[in-house]
């Protein structure tokens, strides 16, 4: 069979290229900063009424990203960015456990990491500025977190 006569009906299962994987990861990494910028612009348009959008941008993004990723995981067995580049996840088992694990890795783990990173930055700045809590225990926990967090 000559390759000139191959159509889209004949598709060979191939592994994704490194470029496709890097491209889909780059797309995922740009969604959150783009969303933050949109929330900032919208909140600045009417600060009196819409400032809560910028204040709760992480939680709003969590809800929107959660619904987007769950939709794509259920419908296409891939995340939004994976589906955009034609990639698909091959579950080890056919139960809902692989869907939950994918959801956790796509949505909840990055959200928790962002929150911990912000907390680390705040605690590190407070420690550098010499700000102390009245409770000695909280100061000890904060300094332990600052010294241990980035792993």
PAMI-797943 format. One record per residue (C-alpha): residue in three letters; x, y, z; residue number from 1. Coordinates in steps of 0.2 Angstrom, whole numbers, plus 5000, padded with zeros to 4 digits. Layout:
# PAMI-797943
NODE,r,east,north,up,k
NODE,ALA,X,Y,Z,NUM
...
# end
This chain:
# PAMI-797943
NODE,r,east,north,up,k
NODE,UNK,5000,5000,5000,1
NODE,UNK,5007,5017,4995,2
NODE,UNK,5008,5030,5008,3
NODE,UNK,5000,5043,4995,4
NODE,UNK,4984,5034,4997,5
NODE,UNK,4982,5034,5016,6
NODE,UNK,4967,5044,5022,7
NODE,UNK,4961,5049,5040,8
NODE,UNK,4952,5032,5041,9
NODE,UNK,4969,5024,5042,10
NODE,UNK,4977,5030,5058,11
NODE,UNK,4991,5022,5066,12
NODE,UNK,4993,5022,5085,13
NODE,UNK,5008,5032,5089,14
NODE,UNK,5016,5038,5105,15
NODE,UNK,5015,5057,5106,16
NODE,UNK,5031,5067,5102,17
NODE,UNK,5040,5077,5115,18
NODE,UNK,5035,5093,5107,19
NODE,UNK,5016,5088,5109,20
NODE,UNK,5019,5084,5128,21
NODE,UNK,5029,5100,5131,22
NODE,UNK,5016,5110,5121,23
NODE,UNK,5001,5104,5131,24
NODE,UNK,5010,5107,5147,25
NODE,UNK,5014,5125,5142,26
NODE,UNK,4996,5127,5138,27
NODE,UNK,4991,5121,5155,28
NODE,UNK,5004,5133,5163,29
NODE,UNK,4997,5148,5154,30
NODE,UNK,4979,5146,5158,31
NODE,UNK,4980,5152,5176,32
NODE,UNK,4991,5168,5173,33
NODE,UNK,4979,5172,5159,34
NODE,UNK,4964,5170,5170,35
NODE,UNK,4972,5180,5184,36
NODE,UNK,4975,5195,5172,37
NODE,UNK,4957,5194,5166,38
NODE,UNK,4951,5195,5184,39
NODE,UNK,4962,5209,5187,40
NODE,UNK,4956,5219,5172,41
NODE,UNK,4938,5215,5176,42
NODE,UNK,4940,5220,5195,43
NODE,UNK,4949,5236,5190,44
NODE,UNK,4934,5241,5179,45
NODE,UNK,4923,5243,5194,46
NODE,UNK,4933,5241,5210,47
NODE,UNK,4918,5245,5221,48
NODE,UNK,4908,5231,5215,49
NODE,UNK,4920,5218,5207,50
NODE,UNK,4935,5218,5218,51
NODE,UNK,4929,5202,5226,52
NODE,UNK,4934,5194,5209,53
NODE,UNK,4952,5198,5211,54
NODE,UNK,4951,5193,5230,55
NODE,UNK,4944,5176,5226,56
NODE,UNK,4952,5173,5209,57
NODE,UNK,4960,5156,5215,58
NODE,UNK,4944,5149,5221,59
NODE,UNK,4934,5155,5205,60
NODE,UNK,4948,5147,5195,61
NODE,UNK,4947,5131,5205,62
NODE,UNK,4928,5130,5201,63
NODE,UNK,4930,5134,5182,64
NODE,UNK,4945,5123,5180,65
NODE,UNK,4937,5109,5189,66
NODE,UNK,4922,5109,5178,67
NODE,UNK,4932,5111,5162,68
NODE,UNK,4944,5096,5167,69
NODE,UNK,4930,5085,5173,70
NODE,UNK,4920,5088,5157,71
NODE,UNK,4935,5084,5146,72
NODE,UNK,4940,5069,5157,73
NODE,UNK,4923,5061,5156,74
NODE,UNK,4920,5065,5138,75
NODE,UNK,4937,5063,5130,76
NODE,UNK,4948,5053,5143,77
NODE,UNK,4960,5068,5143,78
NODE,UNK,4962,5085,5150,79
NODE,UNK,4958,5101,5141,80
NODE,UNK,4976,5104,5135,81
NODE,UNK,4979,5086,5131,82
NODE,UNK,4963,5085,5120,83
NODE,UNK,4968,5102,5112,84
NODE,UNK,4984,5093,5105,85
NODE,UNK,4976,5077,5101,86
NODE,UNK,4983,5067,5116,87
NODE,UNK,4973,5054,5126,88
NODE,UNK,4975,5046,5143,89
NODE,UNK,4975,5027,5143,90
NODE,UNK,4968,5022,5160,91
NODE,UNK,4976,5006,5168,92
NODE,UNK,4959,5001,5174,93
NODE,UNK,4942,5006,5168,94
NODE,UNK,4934,5011,5185,95
NODE,UNK,4932,5029,5191,96
NODE,UNK,4948,5028,5201,97
NODE,UNK,4959,5033,5187,98
NODE,UNK,4947,5047,5183,99
NODE,UNK,4948,5053,5201,100
NODE,UNK,4967,5052,5201,101
NODE,UNK,4968,5062,5185,102
NODE,UNK,4957,5075,5193,103
NODE,UNK,4967,5076,5208,104
NODE,UNK,4983,5078,5198,105
NODE,UNK,4976,5091,5186,106
NODE,UNK,4965,5102,5198,107
NODE,UNK,4968,5100,5216,108
NODE,UNK,4986,5097,5218,109
NODE,UNK,4991,5113,5208,110
NODE,UNK,4978,5123,5218,111
NODE,UNK,4985,5117,5235,112
NODE,UNK,5003,5120,5229,113
NODE,UNK,4999,5138,5224,114
NODE,UNK,4991,5141,5241,115
NODE,UNK,5006,5134,5250,116
NODE,UNK,5018,5144,5239,117
NODE,UNK,5009,5160,5243,118
NODE,UNK,5009,5155,5262,119
NODE,UNK,5027,5152,5261,120
NODE,UNK,5031,5168,5253,121
NODE,UNK,5021,5178,5266,122
NODE,UNK,5029,5169,5280,123
NODE,UNK,5046,5171,5273,124
NODE,UNK,5043,5190,5271,125
NODE,UNK,5036,5191,5289,126
NODE,UNK,5051,5181,5296,127
NODE,UNK,5064,5192,5286,128
NODE,UNK,5055,5208,5292,129
NODE,UNK,5056,5202,5310,130
NODE,UNK,5037,5201,5313,131
NODE,UNK,5032,5190,5327,132
NODE,UNK,5016,5183,5333,133
NODE,UNK,5011,5185,5351,134
NODE,UNK,5010,5166,5353,135
NODE,UNK,5027,5158,5353,136
NODE,UNK,5020,5142,5346,137
NODE,UNK,5014,5150,5330,138
NODE,UNK,5032,5158,5328,139
NODE,UNK,5039,5141,5329,140
NODE,UNK,5027,5133,5317,141
NODE,UNK,5030,5147,5305,142
NODE,UNK,5049,5146,5306,143
NODE,UNK,5048,5127,5304,144
NODE,UNK,5037,5129,5289,145
NODE,UNK,5049,5142,5281,146
NODE,UNK,5064,5131,5283,147
NODE,UNK,5056,5115,5277,148
NODE,UNK,5043,5119,5264,149
NODE,UNK,5052,5120,5247,150
NODE,UNK,5059,5103,5251,151
# end
